[in-house]
């Protein structure tokens, strides 16, 4: 059995969304290449 520290639990519970290896294309234009992103609760992220 693994023991998980309170800090690890707090970090995991504060994550709202995690994206890994994201690619986005607009036609032939590759705008996002292998993007990793973690957004915490109450954070606001804008990708332009």
Buried (B, 14 or more C-beta within 10 A) or exposed (E): EEEEEEEEEEEEEEEEEEEEEEEEEEEEEEEEEEEEEBBEEEEEEEEE
